[in-house]
Amino acid sequence: MKKEDCFYLGKIVKKYSFKGELILRLDTDEPEIYENLNAVFVDMGKTLVPYFIEKSLVQKGNHIRIRFEDIHTEDEAEYLLKRDVYLPLDLLPELKGNQFYFHEVEGFVMEDVSYGKIGIIDSVNDASAQLLFVVKNEEEEILIPMVDDFIKKIDRKNKKVLISTPEGLIDMNRS
């Protein structure tokens, strides 16, 4: 399985018991969706390796306690600590309306109701305090804050994101 065919599910953050159980911190607001998984892919550096799940249990917050098949000791579990965990893209729950996954809108046209076409969404920058759409056109890169009130419509059929930003915001965020 290739990483580009998967989505980031979370990170193995700590050992739970001396029997090899682990705690997986999920990158989701709905951890219960992922409680009954059969397997996950663990990033081992250059490859994603499948690990089959013997049992799992949602913990408080966005954590799941997992016992993998063939992991039965603390030492075996130690090897998996701080590793990223992935699932195939086809296991993502389908979103409706103006909800979207960051990877889903890459390549969509971004258009402002007043300004017109801004460019093509290249990526989402989630490394800053404010999430940003990174939009590229022929001349430049424009950063648009990802604010729910700005997003008017996610048009999946026509691959377009319609926004309404305050006057001057687009020009102010040109590179």
Helices and strands as residue ranges (DSSP letters): G 3-5, E 6-15, E 22-26, G 31-34, E 39-43, E 48-58, E 63-68, H 74-78, E 84-88, G 89-91, G 102-105, E 109-112, E 116-125, E 132-136, E 141-145, E 151-155, E 160-163, H 169-172
